[in-house]
Amino acid sequence: MLIAGAILLAAWVPAGPPRPPAPRALPGWALYDRFCLPCHGTAGDGRGPAAPYTRGRPRDLTQGSYAWRSTPLGQPPTDDDLRTVIRHGAPGTSMPGFDLPAAEIDQLVEIVKAFAPGAFAAAAAPGAPGAPGAPAIALAPPPPPDRARGAELWSRHGCASCHGPNGAADAQAGKAMARPPYDLTREPLHRPRATDDAAGRRRAAALSIATGLGTMPGYAGALTDAEIWALADHVVALGGGAASADRSALDDAAIAADRTARVVVGQWPGQGAPDEAALFGGPVPPQGPPPAQLAPAQASLDPQQCARCHAKQVREWAPSVHGRAASPGFAAQIFARPQGEVASCLGCHAPLAEQRAEGPLRQTGVSCAGCHVRGWTRHGPARRSPSLLPLPGYPLATLDIYERGDLCLPCHQLPPRTAVNGKPLLNTYKEWLEGPYMRRGIQCQHCHMPNREHTFLGVHDPDTFRQGIALSATARAADGGVTVVAELANVGAGHSLPTTPTPAAWLSIQLLDRGARPILGASATLRIGRDIYHDGTRWHERADTRIPPGGRRTMARAWQAGRTAEATLARVTVEVHPDDYYEQLYERRLAEKLPPAQRALYVEALARARRAHYVAIQRDVPIAR
């Protein structure tokens, strides 16, 4: 018995503290996947697929190091600090505020802490500064503003040695830092805050001065609270002219970095998610020989064979822009091009390895297999339709990316290096990322694949375009003349309208007489779109009159007395040319000497583009007198 007891005692090892749960195992992971993963990544390391396009580098949550805290420098933030960041976002950066219920914000806080359990566990130890339950740094109520004292403290305590005498981050010491101070005169204070009024900015500056940021020490204890508030007054005054930049534009650093990092067109740029990267992170490899257990329809890459089980989806896909991605216009442009250039274009227009050779399969464009089949394994979102019978011999892998907007990123967002006037030629994902829909969890699929439909409707569909706009107009006669004001608003698109340089919409006004006949010389037109051209060497932008999400474009025109006396109506029209840029391109190419086969493709492409014109709205407005 003694020997047996000794053996049992030797085998017993005291249990250590329980291992903290992985972020993916927590209840809030679905929220993180929808709202946070695009920037912060699957691993929480700040290398999500949106990271190349954000203003400000997404924070690496695995480090447990945070700038905006109420705790001393070197300590992790409190739960309330994290709630503030999630709820209010960081002005001047791509971090939005999320208007979520308190319980959901708490779940996201737990996810954030789970990426760096060691840092938060150490802070939670009894007596640790800034630990939950321990007092964080708190400032006395703000006294009356005193910028003059703040300016004196700015010089006396060496703030100018890093930030520069006027806060423009132009001091030599600041320039030598790995992450130089940002320019207070141009950039708004980034610290999250409930309001962005003078009081909110003052409190944000005071908290940052008190707690410290990065290499800047915290001054709580070194300065009195009154001195900290006075310094904050000076900082806020220095930034009196600061304003948030166009959120859809990229900063110069991101554009320069991409020229060396080379984000690849048509490839998903996220890291730390091997399953998702295997699907979209590079050229699609050949499928190889089909496994013997697959039925003939399952062992085919032809969408018509997919239709045997997925008839609804194929019917929706066939006339879509995806189903027609290898159009005559596309074929004409790659005609006799070098193989390397063709392969680059096919990465988005016909992505399967088996489509690289000319033939019927290439004509299927972005087909079912292009998005869903790798190595003869199907991939798709979870929760398959109950109307589909299970097929145990046909493997299926489900991935969350199919319900996230970054699924669309590789082909609907060009890299930063293509920027013209700070915006890539194709900037749809960035526009969505910075717009009002992302922060509400509304993905590309919600609008372009509602109820998982495979129609991919957009600017080519009149009803879809109409759902995105609202037109208002007034017409008034005075002093013998007529004034008409027409306003077009983007009320339904989560990106600029229209988003790419390809389409154009024309907002036009025409005065009509009593017989509803046009009055000669009483008309005006405004082009809405991004007007670009290539001079043979590089791209240029003539104008960008697109309408951002929630924005509006106004046209006001006045005609003096004359025949306008006969005017009784103002006809306001919105006409859309979905392929306007390519129409001009096709016309220029057809003016050149071309091989007959290429010419025929351009002729067909131009005819298709012209047939796509439509009037989205036409409204006759009575002229008030």
C-alpha positions as CSV (number, residue, x, y, z in Angstrom):
1,M,0.0,0.0,0.0
2,L,2.8,2.4,0.9
3,I,4.5,1.6,-2.5
4,A,1.3,2.1,-4.4
5,G,0.7,5.4,-2.6
6,A,4.2,6.6,-3.4
7,I,3.6,5.9,-7.1
8,L,0.4,7.8,-7.0
9,L,2.0,10.8,-5.3
10,A,4.8,10.8,-7.8
11,A,2.4,10.7,-10.7
12,W,0.4,13.6,-9.4
13,V,1.4,17.1,-10.6
14,P,-0.3,20.2,-9.2
15,A,-2.6,21.7,-11.8
16,G,-1.6,25.2,-13.1
17,P,-3.9,28.0,-13.7
18,P,-6.5,27.3,-16.4
19,R,-5.5,28.2,-19.9
20,P,-7.5,31.3,-21.0
21,P,-9.9,30.6,-23.9
22,A,-8.8,31.3,-27.4
23,P,-10.5,34.4,-29.0
24,R,-12.3,32.2,-31.5
25,A,-13.9,30.1,-28.7
26,L,-15.5,33.2,-27.1
27,P,-19.2,34.2,-27.7
28,G,-18.1,37.5,-29.3
29,W,-16.1,35.9,-32.2
30,A,-18.9,36.3,-34.7
31,L,-19.0,40.0,-33.9
32,Y,-15.2,40.3,-34.2
33,D,-15.3,38.5,-37.5
34,R,-17.8,41.0,-38.9
35,F,-16.6,44.3,-37.4
36,C,-12.9,43.9,-36.5
37,L,-11.3,41.1,-38.5
38,P,-10.9,43.1,-41.8
39,C,-8.4,45.4,-40.1
40,H,-7.0,43.6,-37.1
41,G,-6.9,40.2,-38.8
42,T,-7.8,36.6,-37.8
43,A,-4.8,36.4,-35.4
44,G,-5.4,39.9,-34.0
45,D,-2.0,41.0,-35.2
46,G,-3.2,44.0,-37.2
47,R,-2.5,42.3,-40.5
48,G,-6.1,41.9,-41.8
49,P,-7.0,42.2,-45.5
50,A,-7.9,45.9,-45.1
51,A,-4.6,46.8,-43.4
52,P,-3.0,48.1,-46.6
53,Y,-5.8,50.6,-47.1
54,T,-6.4,52.0,-43.6
55,R,-5.5,55.5,-42.3
56,G,-3.2,54.6,-39.4
57,R,-1.9,51.1,-39.0
58,P,-4.4,48.7,-37.3
59,R,-3.3,47.9,-33.8
60,D,-1.6,44.6,-33.1
61,L,-3.9,43.3,-30.3
62,T,-1.5,40.5,-29.4
63,Q,1.0,42.9,-27.9
64,G,-1.4,44.1,-25.2
65,S,0.0,47.6,-25.7
66,Y,-2.4,50.5,-26.2
67,A,-2.1,54.3,-26.7
68,W,-5.5,55.4,-25.4
69,R,-5.7,54.5,-21.8
70,S,-6.6,56.0,-18.4
71,T,-3.9,53.9,-16.9
72,P,-0.2,54.7,-16.4
73,L,2.2,54.2,-19.3
74,G,3.2,50.6,-19.7
75,Q,-0.1,49.3,-18.3
76,P,-2.9,47.9,-20.4
77,P,-6.2,49.8,-20.6
78,T,-9.2,49.2,-18.4
79,D,-12.3,47.6,-19.8
80,D,-13.9,51.1,-19.9
81,D,-11.0,52.4,-22.0
82,L,-11.6,49.6,-24.5
83,R,-15.3,50.2,-24.5
84,T,-14.6,53.9,-25.3
85,V,-12.5,53.0,-28.3
86,I,-15.0,50.5,-29.7
87,R,-18.0,52.8,-29.2
88,H,-16.5,56.1,-30.4
89,G,-13.6,55.1,-32.7
90,A,-10.5,57.2,-33.4
91,P,-11.0,60.5,-35.3
92,G,-8.7,60.9,-38.3
93,T,-8.1,57.2,-38.6
94,S,-9.9,54.3,-40.2
95,M,-11.1,53.1,-36.8
96,P,-14.8,53.9,-36.7
97,G,-17.1,53.9,-33.8
98,F,-19.6,51.0,-33.5
99,D,-23.1,51.7,-32.3
100,L,-23.6,48.4,-30.7
101,P,-25.6,47.3,-27.6
102,A,-23.6,47.4,-24.4
103,A,-23.6,43.5,-24.1
104,E,-22.1,43.2,-27.6
105,I,-19.4,45.8,-26.9
106,D,-18.5,43.8,-23.7
107,Q,-18.1,40.6,-25.8
108,L,-15.7,42.5,-28.1
109,V,-13.8,43.7,-25.1
110,E,-13.3,40.1,-24.0
111,I,-12.1,39.2,-27.5
112,V,-9.6,42.0,-27.5
113,K,-8.2,40.9,-24.1
114,A,-8.1,37.3,-25.2
115,F,-5.5,38.2,-27.8
116,A,-3.1,39.3,-25.1
117,P,-4.1,37.3,-22.0
118,G,-0.7,37.6,-20.3
119,A,-0.7,41.4,-20.4
120,F,-4.2,41.7,-19.0
121,A,-3.6,39.0,-16.4
122,A,-0.5,40.7,-15.1
123,A,-2.4,44.0,-14.8
124,A,-5.2,42.3,-12.9
125,A,-2.9,41.0,-10.2
126,P,-3.6,42.5,-6.8
127,G,-2.1,45.9,-6.4
128,A,-1.1,46.3,-10.0
129,P,-1.4,49.9,-11.1
130,G,-4.4,50.4,-13.3
131,A,-5.8,47.0,-12.5
132,P,-9.6,46.5,-12.5
133,G,-10.7,47.9,-9.2
134,A,-7.5,50.0,-8.7
135,P,-7.7,53.7,-9.4
136,A,-6.8,54.8,-12.9
137,I,-5.4,58.2,-13.6
138,A,-8.1,60.8,-13.0
139,L,-7.9,64.5,-13.5
140,A,-9.5,67.3,-11.5
141,P,-12.4,69.0,-13.2
142,P,-11.2,71.4,-15.9
143,P,-10.5,75.0,-14.9
144,P,-11.1,77.9,-17.2
145,P,-9.0,77.7,-20.4
146,D,-5.5,79.2,-20.1
147,R,-3.7,78.9,-23.4
148,A,-1.0,81.5,-22.5
149,R,0.1,79.3,-19.5
150,G,0.0,76.2,-21.7
151,A,2.2,77.9,-24.4
152,E,4.8,78.7,-21.6
153,L,4.7,75.1,-20.3
154,W,5.0,73.8,-23.9
155,S,8.4,75.5,-24.2
156,R,9.6,74.9,-20.6
157,H,8.9,71.2,-20.6
158,G,10.5,70.4,-24.0
159,C,7.3,69.6,-25.9
160,A,8.6,71.6,-28.8
161,S,11.8,69.4,-29.0
162,C,9.7,66.6,-30.5
163,H,6.5,68.2,-31.7
164,G,8.1,71.4,-33.1
165,P,7.5,74.9,-31.9
166,N,4.1,75.1,-33.6
167,G,3.1,71.4,-33.3
168,A,3.8,70.6,-36.9
169,A,6.1,67.6,-36.0
170,D,9.0,69.3,-37.7
171,A,11.6,69.1,-34.9
172,Q,14.7,67.0,-35.6
173,A,14.2,64.8,-32.6
174,G,10.7,64.0,-33.7
175,K,11.8,63.2,-37.3
176,A,14.3,60.7,-35.9
177,M,11.8,58.6,-34.1
178,A,10.6,55.3,-35.4
179,R,7.1,56.6,-35.3
180,P,7.3,60.4,-35.4
181,P,4.7,62.5,-33.6
182,Y,1.8,63.3,-35.9
183,D,1.3,66.8,-37.1
184,L,-1.0,68.5,-34.6
185,T,-1.7,71.3,-37.0
186,R,-3.1,69.0,-39.7
187,E,-4.3,65.8,-38.0
188,P,-7.2,65.9,-35.6
189,L,-6.5,64.4,-32.2
190,H,-6.9,60.7,-32.6
191,R,-7.9,59.8,-29.0
192,P,-11.5,58.4,-28.9
193,R,-14.1,60.7,-27.5
194,A,-17.9,60.8,-27.2
195,T,-18.0,64.4,-28.7
196,D,-15.7,66.3,-31.0
197,D,-16.5,69.7,-29.7
198,A,-14.0,72.0,-27.9
199,A,-14.6,70.3,-24.5
200,G,-14.2,66.8,-26.0
201,R,-10.9,67.8,-27.7
202,R,-9.6,69.5,-24.6
203,R,-10.3,66.4,-22.5
204,A,-8.7,64.1,-25.1
205,A,-5.5,66.2,-25.1
206,A,-5.4,66.4,-21.3
207,L,-5.8,62.6,-20.9
208,S,-3.0,61.9,-23.5
209,I,-0.7,64.3,-21.7
210,A,-1.4,62.8,-18.3
211,T,-1.1,59.1,-19.3
212,G,1.5,59.3,-22.1
213,L,1.5,57.9,-25.6
214,G,4.1,55.6,-27.1
215,T,7.5,57.2,-26.5
216,M,6.0,60.3,-24.9
217,P,6.0,60.0,-21.1
218,G,2.9,60.6,-19.0
219,Y,3.0,63.8,-17.0
220,A,0.5,62.9,-14.3
221,G,2.3,63.6,-11.0
222,A,5.1,65.5,-12.8
223,L,2.7,68.4,-13.5
224,T,-0.3,69.6,-11.6
225,D,-3.7,68.9,-13.0
226,A,-4.1,72.6,-13.7
227,E,-0.9,72.6,-15.7
228,I,-2.0,69.5,-17.7
229,W,-5.3,71.3,-18.6
230,A,-3.4,74.4,-19.6
231,L,-1.1,72.4,-21.9
232,A,-4.2,70.8,-23.4
233,D,-5.5,74.2,-24.2
234,H,-2.4,75.0,-26.1
235,V,-2.5,71.7,-28.0
236,V,-6.1,72.2,-29.0
237,A,-5.3,75.7,-30.2
238,L,-2.4,74.4,-32.3
239,G,-4.9,72.1,-34.0
240,G,-7.5,74.7,-34.6
241,G,-7.1,74.3,-38.4
242,A,-6.8,70.5,-38.4
243,A,-9.4,68.5,-40.3
244,S,-9.9,64.9,-41.1
245,A,-8.7,64.0,-44.6
246,D,-10.9,62.4,-47.2
247,R,-11.4,59.0,-45.7
248,S,-11.6,57.3,-49.2
249,A,-8.1,58.7,-50.0
250,L,-4.8,57.0,-49.0
251,D,-2.0,58.8,-47.3
252,D,1.3,59.2,-49.1
253,A,3.0,56.7,-46.8
254,A,0.6,53.9,-47.8
255,I,1.1,54.6,-51.5
256,A,4.9,54.7,-51.1
257,A,4.9,51.5,-49.0
258,D,2.9,49.6,-51.6
259,R,5.5,50.4,-54.3
260,T,7.9,48.2,-52.4
261,A,5.5,45.8,-50.7
262,R,3.5,45.2,-53.9
263,V,0.0,44.2,-52.9
264,V,-0.9,41.9,-55.8
265,V,-4.0,42.6,-57.9
266,G,-6.5,39.8,-57.7
267,Q,-5.1,38.3,-54.5
268,W,-6.4,38.5,-51.0
269,P,-3.9,40.4,-48.9
270,G,-4.9,39.1,-45.4
271,Q,-2.4,37.1,-43.3
272,G,-2.7,34.6,-40.5
273,A,-5.7,32.8,-42.1
274,P,-4.3,29.9,-44.1
275,D,-7.6,28.5,-45.2
276,E,-8.8,31.8,-46.6
277,A,-5.4,32.6,-48.2
278,A,-5.4,29.2,-49.8
279,L,-8.5,30.2,-51.7
280,F,-7.9,33.8,-52.6
281,G,-4.3,34.6,-51.6
282,G,-2.7,33.7,-54.9
283,P,-3.3,32.4,-58.4
284,V,-5.8,29.5,-58.4
285,P,-3.8,26.3,-58.9
286,P,-5.0,23.6,-61.3
287,Q,-7.6,21.3,-59.8
288,G,-5.8,18.2,-60.8
289,P,-7.4,14.8,-61.7
290,P,-10.9,14.6,-60.1
291,P,-11.3,12.0,-57.3
292,A,-13.0,8.8,-58.4
293,Q,-15.9,9.2,-55.9
294,L,-17.2,12.3,-57.7
295,A,-20.1,12.0,-60.1
296,P,-19.5,13.4,-63.7
297,A,-21.3,16.6,-62.9
298,Q,-19.3,17.1,-59.7
299,A,-16.1,16.5,-61.6
300,S,-16.8,19.3,-64.1
301,L,-15.8,23.0,-64.0
302,D,-18.6,23.9,-66.4
303,P,-21.2,26.0,-64.7
304,Q,-24.0,24.2,-66.6
305,Q,-23.0,21.1,-64.8
306,C,-23.2,23.0,-61.5
307,A,-26.8,23.9,-62.5
308,R,-27.9,20.3,-62.1
309,C,-27.9,20.9,-58.3
310,H,-27.7,24.7,-58.1
311,A,-30.1,25.6,-60.8
312,K,-31.3,28.8,-59.1
313,Q,-27.8,30.2,-58.5
314,V,-26.7,29.4,-62.1
315,R,-29.8,31.1,-63.6
316,E,-29.0,34.2,-61.5
317,W,-25.3,34.1,-62.3
318,A,-25.5,33.6,-66.1
319,P,-26.6,37.1,-67.2
320,S,-24.6,38.8,-64.4
321,V,-21.4,40.9,-64.7
322,H,-19.6,37.9,-63.2
323,G,-21.0,35.5,-65.8
324,R,-20.0,38.0,-68.5
325,A,-16.6,39.0,-67.1
326,A,-14.8,37.5,-70.2
327,S,-16.8,39.8,-72.5
328,P,-16.0,40.8,-76.1
329,G,-14.5,44.1,-74.7
330,F,-12.3,42.1,-72.4
331,A,-11.3,39.7,-75.2
332,A,-10.5,42.6,-77.5
333,Q,-8.2,44.3,-75.0
334,I,-6.2,41.2,-74.3
335,F,-6.1,40.2,-78.0
336,A,-2.4,39.3,-78.9
337,R,-1.2,40.7,-75.6
338,P,1.9,39.1,-74.0
339,Q,1.1,36.1,-71.9
340,G,2.1,37.7,-68.7
341,E,-0.3,40.6,-69.1
342,V,-3.1,38.2,-70.1
343,A,-2.5,36.1,-67.0
344,S,-2.7,39.2,-64.8
345,C,-6.1,40.2,-66.3
346,L,-7.4,36.6,-66.1
347,G,-6.8,36.6,-62.4
348,C,-10.0,38.6,-61.9
349,H,-11.9,38.0,-65.2
350,A,-11.5,34.2,-65.5
351,P,-9.5,33.1,-62.4
352,L,-9.3,29.3,-62.8
353,A,-6.0,27.8,-64.0
354,E,-8.0,25.8,-66.5
355,Q,-9.3,29.1,-68.0
356,R,-5.8,30.3,-69.0
357,A,-6.1,28.5,-72.3
358,E,-8.5,30.0,-74.8
359,G,-11.7,28.0,-75.1
360,P,-15.3,27.7,-73.9
361,L,-14.3,27.5,-70.2
362,R,-12.6,30.9,-70.4
363,Q,-15.9,32.4,-71.8
364,T,-17.6,31.5,-68.5
365,G,-15.8,34.4,-66.8
366,V,-16.0,34.4,-63.0
367,S,-17.7,31.0,-62.8
368,C,-19.0,28.9,-59.9
369,A,-15.7,27.1,-59.5
370,G,-13.7,30.3,-59.7
371,C,-15.1,31.2,-56.2
372,H,-16.0,27.9,-54.8
373,V,-13.8,25.0,-55.9
374,R,-10.2,24.2,-55.0
375,G,-8.7,20.8,-55.5
376,W,-12.2,19.5,-56.2
377,T,-13.4,20.5,-52.8
378,R,-16.3,22.9,-52.6
379,H,-16.0,25.9,-50.4
380,G,-18.7,28.2,-49.3
381,P,-20.5,29.8,-46.3
382,A,-22.0,27.9,-43.5
383,R,-25.7,27.1,-43.1
384,R,-26.5,25.5,-46.5
385,S,-30.0,25.7,-47.8
386,P,-32.2,23.0,-46.3
387,S,-33.5,22.3,-49.8
388,L,-30.2,20.8,-50.9
389,L,-29.7,17.2,-50.1
390,P,-26.4,16.3,-48.5
391,L,-23.7,14.8,-50.7
392,P,-21.3,12.9,-48.5
393,G,-19.1,11.9,-51.4
394,Y,-18.6,15.6,-52.4
395,P,-16.5,17.3,-49.8
396,L,-17.5,20.8,-48.5
397,A,-15.4,23.2,-46.5
398,T,-17.2,26.2,-44.9
399,L,-15.4,29.5,-44.3
400,D,-16.5,32.8,-42.7
401,I,-14.9,34.9,-45.5
402,Y,-17.9,34.1,-47.8
403,E,-20.0,36.4,-45.7
404,R,-17.4,39.2,-45.3
405,G,-16.8,42.1,-47.7
406,D,-13.1,41.2,-48.0
407,L,-14.1,38.3,-50.2
408,C,-14.7,40.9,-52.9
409,L,-11.5,42.9,-52.2
410,P,-9.0,41.2,-54.5
411,C,-10.9,42.2,-57.7
412,H,-12.8,45.3,-56.5
413,Q,-9.9,47.2,-55.0
414,L,-6.7,48.1,-56.8
415,P,-3.5,48.5,-54.8
416,P,-2.3,51.9,-53.3
417,R,0.4,52.3,-56.0
418,T,-2.3,52.9,-58.6
419,A,-3.5,56.0,-56.8
420,V,-4.5,59.0,-58.8
421,N,-5.0,62.1,-56.7
422,G,-4.7,59.9,-53.6
423,K,-7.3,57.3,-54.6
424,P,-6.6,54.0,-56.4
425,L,-8.3,53.7,-59.8
426,L,-10.6,51.1,-58.3
427,N,-11.3,52.0,-54.7
428,T,-14.6,50.3,-53.9
429,Y,-13.5,48.3,-50.8
430,K,-11.7,51.3,-49.3
431,E,-14.9,53.4,-49.8
432,W,-17.0,50.8,-48.1
433,L,-14.4,50.4,-45.3
434,E,-14.5,54.2,-44.5
435,G,-18.2,54.6,-45.1
436,P,-21.3,54.2,-42.9
437,Y,-22.1,50.6,-43.8
438,M,-19.0,48.8,-42.5
439,R,-19.4,50.1,-39.0
440,R,-23.0,48.8,-39.0
441,G,-21.9,45.3,-40.1
442,I,-23.4,45.6,-43.6
443,Q,-21.2,43.7,-46.0
444,C,-21.0,43.8,-49.8
445,Q,-23.0,40.6,-50.0
446,H,-26.0,42.2,-48.2
447,C,-26.6,44.6,-51.1
448,H,-25.2,42.7,-54.1
449,M,-26.1,39.2,-53.1
450,P,-29.3,39.7,-51.0
451,N,-30.6,36.4,-49.6
452,R,-27.5,34.8,-51.2
453,E,-28.7,35.5,-54.7
454,H,-26.0,35.3,-57.4
455,T,-27.2,38.2,-59.5
456,F,-24.4,40.6,-58.4
457,L,-26.6,43.6,-59.4
458,G,-25.0,47.0,-59.5
459,V,-24.9,50.0,-61.8
460,H,-25.9,48.0,-64.9
461,D,-29.3,47.3,-63.3
462,P,-31.7,50.3,-63.4
463,D,-33.7,49.2,-60.4
464,T,-30.5,48.7,-58.3
465,F,-29.2,52.2,-59.2
466,R,-32.6,53.7,-58.4
467,Q,-32.6,52.1,-55.0
468,G,-29.3,54.0,-54.3
469,I,-30.4,57.5,-55.2
470,A,-32.9,60.2,-54.3
471,L,-33.7,63.1,-56.6
472,S,-35.2,66.4,-55.5
473,A,-35.8,69.5,-57.6
474,T,-37.4,72.9,-57.5
475,A,-38.2,75.4,-60.3
476,R,-39.2,79.0,-59.8
477,A,-39.8,82.0,-62.1
478,A,-38.7,85.5,-61.0
479,D,-37.9,88.8,-62.7
480,G,-38.8,87.2,-66.1
481,G,-36.2,84.4,-65.7
482,V,-36.3,80.8,-64.4
483,T,-34.1,79.2,-61.8
484,V,-34.0,75.4,-61.3
485,V,-32.2,73.6,-58.5
486,A,-31.8,69.8,-58.8
487,E,-30.1,67.6,-56.1
488,L,-29.1,64.0,-56.4
489,A,-28.3,62.1,-53.1
490,N,-26.6,58.8,-52.5
491,V,-29.0,57.3,-50.0
492,G,-28.4,53.6,-50.6
493,A,-24.9,52.8,-51.8
494,G,-22.2,52.0,-49.2
495,H,-19.5,53.4,-51.5
496,S,-19.2,56.4,-53.9
497,L,-21.9,56.6,-56.5
498,P,-20.8,55.5,-59.1
499,T,-17.8,53.8,-57.5
500,T,-15.5,53.0,-60.4
501,P,-14.3,55.3,-63.2
502,T,-16.2,53.1,-65.8
503,P,-19.8,54.4,-65.4
504,A,-21.1,58.0,-65.6
505,A,-24.5,59.4,-64.7
506,W,-25.8,62.7,-66.2
507,L,-28.0,65.0,-64.2
508,S,-29.8,67.2,-66.7
509,I,-32.3,70.0,-66.7
510,Q,-34.5,71.0,-69.7
511,L,-37.1,73.7,-69.7
512,L,-40.4,72.8,-71.5
513,D,-43.1,75.0,-73.0
514,R,-46.8,74.7,-72.6
515,G,-46.8,71.9,-75.2
516,A,-44.1,70.0,-73.3
517,R,-41.7,70.8,-76.0
518,P,-38.0,71.6,-75.2
519,I,-37.1,75.3,-75.3
520,L,-33.9,75.8,-77.4
521,G,-30.9,76.9,-75.3
522,A,-32.6,76.3,-72.0
523,S,-30.8,73.2,-70.9
524,A,-27.9,72.2,-68.7
525,T,-26.1,68.9,-67.8
526,L,-23.8,67.8,-64.9
527,R,-21.6,64.7,-65.3
528,I,-21.5,62.6,-62.2
529,G,-18.5,60.2,-62.0
530,R,-14.8,59.9,-61.9
531,D,-13.4,61.3,-65.2
532,I,-9.9,59.8,-65.8
533,Y,-7.6,59.3,-68.8
534,H,-4.3,57.8,-69.7
535,D,-1.7,59.8,-71.6
536,G,0.3,56.8,-72.7
537,T,2.6,57.0,-69.7
538,R,0.4,57.5,-66.6
539,W,-3.2,58.2,-65.4
540,H,-4.7,61.6,-64.8
541,E,-8.0,62.7,-63.2
542,R,-10.0,65.5,-64.9
543,A,-12.7,65.6,-62.3
544,D,-14.2,63.5,-59.5
545,T,-17.9,64.4,-59.1
546,R,-19.0,61.1,-57.6
547,I,-21.4,61.2,-54.6
548,P,-20.0,59.6,-51.4
549,P,-22.3,57.6,-49.1
550,G,-24.9,59.9,-47.6
551,G,-23.7,62.8,-49.7
552,R,-25.4,64.8,-52.4
553,R,-24.6,66.6,-55.6
554,T,-26.4,69.9,-56.4
555,M,-26.9,71.6,-59.8
556,A,-28.4,75.1,-59.9
557,R,-29.0,76.8,-63.2
558,A,-30.7,80.1,-64.1
559,W,-32.0,81.4,-67.5
560,Q,-32.7,85.0,-68.1
561,A,-35.8,86.5,-69.5
562,G,-36.6,85.6,-73.1
563,R,-38.1,82.5,-74.4
564,T,-38.1,81.2,-70.7
565,A,-41.4,83.2,-70.4
566,E,-43.0,80.3,-72.3
567,A,-41.6,77.7,-69.8
568,T,-44.1,75.9,-67.7
569,L,-42.1,72.8,-66.7
570,A,-38.5,71.8,-65.9
571,R,-37.7,68.3,-66.9
572,V,-35.0,66.8,-64.6
573,T,-33.4,63.6,-65.9
574,V,-30.8,61.1,-64.5
575,E,-29.3,59.1,-67.4
576,V,-26.8,56.3,-66.8
577,H,-24.1,55.0,-69.1
578,P,-22.7,52.0,-67.2
579,D,-19.7,51.5,-69.5
580,D,-19.0,55.1,-70.4
581,Y,-15.2,54.9,-70.0
582,Y,-15.0,51.8,-72.2
583,E,-17.3,53.3,-74.8
584,Q,-14.7,56.0,-75.4
585,L,-11.9,53.4,-75.4
586,Y,-13.7,51.2,-77.9
587,E,-14.3,54.2,-80.2
588,R,-10.6,55.2,-80.1
589,R,-9.5,51.6,-80.8
590,L,-11.9,51.3,-83.7
591,A,-10.4,54.4,-85.3
592,E,-7.1,52.5,-85.5
593,K,-6.1,49.8,-87.9
594,L,-6.9,46.5,-86.3
595,P,-6.9,42.8,-87.2
596,P,-10.4,41.7,-88.4
597,A,-11.0,39.4,-85.4
598,Q,-10.1,42.1,-82.9
599,R,-12.1,44.7,-84.7
600,A,-15.2,42.5,-84.6
601,L,-14.8,42.1,-80.8
602,Y,-14.6,45.9,-80.4
603,V,-17.6,46.4,-82.6
604,E,-19.7,44.0,-80.5
605,A,-18.4,45.5,-77.3
606,L,-19.3,49.0,-78.3
607,A,-22.8,47.9,-79.3
608,R,-23.3,46.2,-76.0
609,A,-22.1,49.3,-74.1
610,R,-24.5,51.6,-75.9
611,R,-27.4,49.2,-75.4
612,A,-26.7,49.4,-71.7
613,H,-27.7,53.1,-71.5
614,Y,-30.9,53.8,-69.4
615,V,-32.8,56.6,-67.8
616,A,-32.9,56.0,-64.1
617,I,-35.3,58.9,-63.2
618,Q,-37.2,61.5,-65.2
619,R,-39.3,64.1,-63.4
620,D,-41.3,67.1,-64.7
621,V,-41.3,69.9,-62.1
622,P,-43.9,72.7,-62.5
623,I,-42.3,76.1,-62.5
624,A,-43.7,78.2,-59.6
625,R,-44.6,81.8,-60.4
